[in-house]
């Protein structure tokens, strides 16, 4: 049972923060000093292998990943532009919601949460909407546990002259991402998931075509102006506009150092092994994963469908009483599913402990 200590966070984020990362954020550096600039540059360089890019600009944004997704719309598109949004989960739909707010003409595709995005459907939609300016997609959508085929979607987008905007918030650092190899134009991630730091800062990778689009964009932006961030980074002493959240930068820097010390490939393999462990456990229990049309599951989160008659809220409460927090299902799956995050600093032994607690909770309900 829990002894009053903070719960083990087996959620889609915020995730557990290693003690080493917490300590790194206890220093206070002035954001206009060479020492801080050096830390900022090291962080952005350390993120490059996680984004899978040698050429893109990586921008630190003083806001959450959701804010950077919205900012991508502001910086690249104009009212009246057509945007194709892959909506097979809550976070795919989020792109569509942001764009609609700013007068973008949104065409929704792949709206079935039970399946992975089909690049062929995106291709056909682009053919039917010539002149579409962008395609948006969530790489790992934590509402469903789907890992979407960004490479195929980006290939279709490039064929029709559209930009590809990717939400990589819950995948970057836990799953391979190939910004350059997949020909992505914008990818957004944030600090509180696989990067195992506190919430509040995000990072955006931008391609050359994406920068060209910013020159044509007319929607007003100030705090979230990507060009302003790029220009201050390019100065003689790299920095960010305004007051940088120094403690968050230092936390993420330490977390990225830890990822490289473990080895990027080894980190990805650890996430895959944890995902497989949850899937095998579910099968051994006679449980299913929702979304039978999902071709590839995310290595960072698994949604689990509970048996008929079992209350997901009661299961989560019982697991919480054991000092572990798992997440509720989302959307139409809320009444039937729970979600187990296994990302960032989470280890196989944490997954095993969590599955034991779910086992006990299911036993108590007569499953």
URBEL-V867456 format. One record per residue. N is the residue number from 1. PSI is psi as a letter, one per 40 degrees, with the letter a starting at -180 (none if undefined). D_LAST is the distance of its C-alpha to the last C-alpha in whole Angstrom. Layout:
BEGIN
N|PSI|D_LAST + N|PSI|D_LAST
END
This chain:
BEGIN
1|i|21 + 2|i|23 + 3|f|27 + 4|e|28 + 5|i|29 + 6|i|28 + 7|i|25 + 8|h|24 + 9|g|25 + 10|f|22 + 11|i|23 + 12|e|26 + 13|i|29 + 14|i|30 + 15|i|29 + 16|h|30 + 17|h|34 + 18|i|35 + 19|d|38 + 20|d|40 + 21|d|40 + 22|d|40 + 23|d|43 + 24|d|45 + 25|e|44 + 26|e|46 + 27|i|50 + 28|h|52 + 29|i|54 + 30|h|56 + 31|e|55 + 32|f|59 + 33|i|60 + 34|d|60 + 35|d|57 + 36|d|55 + 37|d|56 + 38|d|55 + 39|d|52 + 40|d|51 + 41|d|53 + 42|d|51 + 43|d|47 + 44|d|48 + 45|d|49 + 46|d|46 + 47|e|44 + 48|d|46 + 49|d|44 + 50|d|41 + 51|d|42 + 52|f|44 + 53|i|47 + 54|d|51 + 55|d|53 + 56|i|51 + 57|h|51 + 58|h|49 + 59|h|49 + 60|h|47 + 61|h|47 + 62|f|46 + 63|i|43 + 64|i|40 + 65|d|38 + 66|d|38 + 67|d|42 + 68|d|43 + 69|d|41 + 70|d|43 + 71|d|46 + 72|d|46 + 73|d|47 + 74|d|49 + 75|e|51 + 76|d|51 + 77|i|51 + 78|i|53 + 79|h|53 + 80|e|53 + 81|i|52 + 82|h|49 + 83|h|46 + 84|h|43 + 85|h|40 + 86|h|36 + 87|f|34 + 88|f|30 + 89|i|29 + 90|d|30 + 91|d|32 + 92|d|34 + 93|d|34 + 94|d|36 + 95|d|39 + 96|d|39 + 97|d|39 + 98|d|42 + 99|d|44 + 100|d|44 + 101|d|45 + 102|e|48 + 103|e|49 + 104|i|48 + 105|h|48 + 106|h|44 + 107|h|43 + 108|h|39 + 109|i|38 + 110|f|34 + 111|e|33 + 112|h|29 + 113|e|27 + 114|e|25 + 115|i|28 + 116|i|30 + 117|h|33 + 118|h|36 + 119|d|39 + 120|d|41 + 121|d|40 + 122|d|41 + 123|d|44 + 124|d|45 + 125|d|44 + 126|d|47 + 127|d|49 + 128|e|49 + 129|g|50 + 130|i|53 + 131|e|54 + 132|h|50 + 133|d|50 + 134|i|47 + 135|h|43 + 136|i|40 + 137|i|37 + 138|h|34 + 139|c|34 + 140|h|30 + 141|h|29 + 142|e|26 + 143|d|25 + 144|d|23 + 145|e|24 + 146|i|26 + 147|h|30 + 148|i|32 + 149|g|35 + 150|d|38 + 151|d|41 + 152|d|41 + 153|d|41 + 154|d|44 + 155|d|46 + 156|d|46 + 157|d|47 + 158|d|49 + 159|d|51 + 160|e|51 + 161|f|53 + 162|i|50 + 163|i|48 + 164|h|45 + 165|h|43 + 166|h|39 + 167|h|37 + 168|f|36 + 169|d|35 + 170|e|31 + 171|d|33 + 172|h|36 + 173|e|36 + 174|e|32 + 175|i|33 + 176|h|37 + 177|h|39 + 178|g|42 + 179|d|44 + 180|d|47 + 181|d|46 + 182|e|44 + 183|f|47 + 184|i|45 + 185|d|47 + 186|h|45 + 187|h|42 + 188|h|41 + 189|i|38 + 190|i|38 + 191|d|38 + 192|e|34 + 193|b|32 + 194|d|33 + 195|e|36 + 196|f|34 + 197|a|37 + 198|i|37 + 199|i|37 + 200|e|40 + 201|i|42 + 202|i|42 + 203|h|43 + 204|h|45 + 205|h|46 + 206|h|49 + 207|i|51 + 208|d|55 + 209|d|54 + 210|d|52 + 211|d|55 + 212|d|57 + 213|d|55 + 214|d|55 + 215|d|59 + 216|e|58 + 217|h|56 + 218|e|57 + 219|h|54 + 220|h|55 + 221|i|54 + 222|c|55 + 223|d|52 + 224|f|50 + 225|h|53 + 226|d|52 + 227|d|56 + 228|d|57 + 229|d|54 + 230|d|55 + 231|d|59 + 232|d|58 + 233|d|56 + 234|e|59 + 235|i|62 + 236|d|64 + 237|h|61 + 238|h|58 + 239|a|56 + 240|i|54 + 241|i|55 + 242|a|55 + 243|h|54 + 244|h|51 + 245|g|48 + 246|d|49 + 247|d|46 + 248|d|44 + 249|d|46 + 250|d|46 + 251|d|42 + 252|d|42 + 253|d|45 + 254|d|43 + 255|d|40 + 256|d|42 + 257|d|44 + 258|d|40 + 259|d|39 + 260|d|42 + 261|d|42 + 262|d|39 + 263|h|40 + 264|d|39 + 265|d|38 + 266|d|36 + 267|d|34 + 268|d|33 + 269|d|32 + 270|d|30 + 271|d|28 + 272|d|28 + 273|d|26 + 274|d|24 + 275|d|23 + 276|d|22 + 277|d|20 + 278|d|18 + 279|d|18 + 280|d|17 + 281|d|14 + 282|d|13 + 283|d|14 + 284|d|13 + 285|e|9 + 286|f|10 + 287|i|10 + 288|i|14 + 289|h|17 + 290|i|18 + 291|g|22 + 292|e|22 + 293|e|26 + 294|h|26 + 295|d|28 + 296|h|28 + 297|i|25 + 298|h|27 + 299|e|27 + 300|e|26 + 301|i|23 + 302|h|20 + 303|h|18 + 304|h|14 + 305|h|13 + 306|i|10 + 307|i|8 + 308|h|10 + 309|e|10 + 310|h|8 + 311|h|11 + 312|d|13 + 313|d|15 + 314|d|13 + 315|d|11 + 316|d|15 + 317|d|16 + 318|d|14 + 319|d|15 + 320|d|19 + 321|d|19 + 322|e|19 + 323|f|22 + 324|h|20 + 325|h|21 + 326|i|19 + 327|i|20 + 328|i|19 + 329|i|19 + 330|i|23 + 331|b|24 + 332|e|23 + 333|e|19 + 334|d|19 + 335|e|17 + 336|e|14 + 337|i|15 + 338|i|15 + 339|h|18 + 340|h|19 + 341|i|23 + 342|g|24 + 343|i|28 + 344|b|31 + 345|e|31 + 346|i|27 + 347|i|27 + 348|d|25 + 349|d|24 + 350|d|23 + 351|d|20 + 352|d|19 + 353|d|19 + 354|d|17 + 355|d|14 + 356|d|14 + 357|d|14 + 358|d|11 + 359|d|9 + 360|d|10 + 361|d|9 + 362|d|5 + 363|d|5 + 364|d|7 + 365|e|6 + 366|e|4 + 367|none|0
END
